[in-house]
């Protein structure tokens, strides 16, 4: 038997499957393996920064590397703090809308920022 499912309550390695449910003999906890997969995908939805922290509207972030601005000779320097971000759904990956002092309104990718 090569089941690698662990109990989410007590982290026991002795859990076994009984039809649709997984059962832990040590603490008696029962759970559905399908519900576990749904919880993992629900956790992955949402915008996360370069370190994996969840971002929300109104957060402050710090740019982690110099970013060239397309069509301009300006650069957003690494370490620039951006306040009051707005999250958006974008097909090109620019999922943060913000205003940067000295530059103006622009969109950023969440992979180039960290939560402040």
N, C-alpha and C positions, 0 to 999 in steps of 0.2 A: 504494500500500500504506500503510494508516494504522494499523498495529499499534503500540500504545504499551506493549507488554510489555517490561520491562527484565530483564536477567539478575540474579538474586538474589545471585550470587557476585561479579561484577565491575561490576555496574550498567551494562553496555553497552546502548546503545539499538539495536544491530544484531541483536537476537535474532529468529529466525524460527520459524514453526511447521512441524513435520514430522509429519503425522498427529496422533497423540495427544500428542506431546511438543513442548516448546519447546527450541530449540538456540541456544547462543551461539557464534558463529564465532570470537570472540576468545579465550575461555578453554576452550571445548569442553564446558562444563557443559550437561547436559540435565535438564529438569524437566517435571513435568506441571502444566498450568494448573489442573486440578481440585484437585490437592493444595495449591496455593497458596490456593484459596478455602476449603478445609477448615481450613487453618492460620489464616486470618484469623478464621473463626467460632470456632475453639477459643480464640483469644486474647481474643475479646470476652466469652466466658463467664467468670463470676466477678464478684466484687463489687469495684467501683472507687470511690475517693473523688472529691471534687469536682475534683481536679487530674488524675485519670486514673490514679493509682497503685493497684496491686493491693493489696487488703486480705486479711489472713489472721486466723484465730483467734489470740487472744492479743496482737494489735497494740494500740498506743496511738494514739488519735486526738484531734484538737482540734476542737471545735465552731466553725464559722466565722461563725455569726450567732445572734442571740438566738432561742430557740425557746420558744414558749408551750406549757405542758403542759395538754392537754385536760382539762377538769373540775377545774382547780385555778387558783389565782391565782399559782402559782409560775412562774418563768422559768429556763431554762437559758441562762446568759449566753454570748455569743460569747467564745472564748478558753478555755473550760473544757476541761481535759484529762481524757479518759476512758481508763482503763487496762483491759487484759485484756478486749477485746471478743470476742463470739461471733457468728459469721455464721450466718444462718438464711435459709431460703426463706420468703418472705412474699408473699402476693398483693397486699397493700396498699402495698408498697414499703418497709416498715420492716424492712430486712434486717440490722440490727445490734442484738443484745441486749447490754445492759450494765448496770452499776450506777454511778450518779453520786453522789459524796459530797454529803450534805445533801438529796438528793432520793430516792434508792433505785433500784430496778430499773425499767428502761424500755427501749423500743425506739426506735431512731433510723433515719433514712434516710441512706444513704451519700452522697447528694448534698449534705448539710449538714455534712460533716466532712472534715478533711484529715489525712493520715497524719503522725504526730508523729516 
